[in-house]
Amino acid sequence: MNGASAPFRGASIPFLFKAKNFCAPSKVIEIAEDYDDFLNKIEKSLNNSDKKMIEKRIEFASRHSWENRFDEIQNIITSHS
């Protein structure tokens, strides 16, 4: 499994609540509520080899790359200069 198709899991921290709109219904991102929930979601994701989900993860990762984030920030800075 390459990095782009690997499931992303994060702990329940404030900035991730902004990402909740990416969580449902596709479940590309899941937010764990506690340690046990985190482990369960990781195990479930690693055992999920659904090709459609892998494609969704790749598409999501390509839209949210560091390069795209940089371009977005640079555009915001440029538009306010």
N, C-alpha and C positions, 0 to 999 in steps of 0.2 A: 504494500500500500504506500503510495507516495504522499508527500506532505499536503498536496492540494486536495487529495480525496480523503485524508485522514479527518475523523470527526474532531471538532473543537469542543472542548468542555471547559467550563470555568466555574470558579467558586461564586457564591452569591455575594457579589460586591456591588456597590451602588451604580457604577458606570455600566455594568452589564444589564441592569434593568432597562436601560435605553435600548438594548438589543432584543428585548422581549418580542418586538414585532418581527424579528427574524426567527423566532422559536416556533411559532405555530402558523399554519398547520404543517409545514414541511419538516419541522424538527431538525433543521440544519444546525441550529445551536440549541443546546439544552443547558439550563441553569440549575445546578444542584443546590439543594437547600441545606445540606449538611454533608459531613464526611462520608457516611454510608451511602447516601443518595449519589454522591459524586462517584464512588467506586462502582455502584450499580449501573450508572449511566455510561461510564467508560466501558465496562464489560459488555453491556448490551450493544453499544456502538461498534466495538471491535468485532463482535460476532455477527454484525449486520453487513452482509455482502450484496445487498440489493443494488443493482446497477443504476436504477433511477436515482437512488439516494446518493450514490457516488457521484453521478453527474451533477446533481444539485449542489453537492459540496464543492466540486471543482468550479462550477459557475459562481457560487457565492464567494469562494476564495479569490477567484480572478477579479471580481468586482471590488473586493476589499483588500487588495494587495497594498504593501507599503508604498509602492510606486504611485498607485492611484490616490492614496491618502496624501502623499506629498504634493501631487498635482492639485488636489482639491485645496489644500492649505495655501499653496503658492497662488492659486487663482483668487482666493479670498484676500490674501495680502495685497496682491496686485490691484484688485478692484477697490481697495481702500487706500491706495497710495496717491 
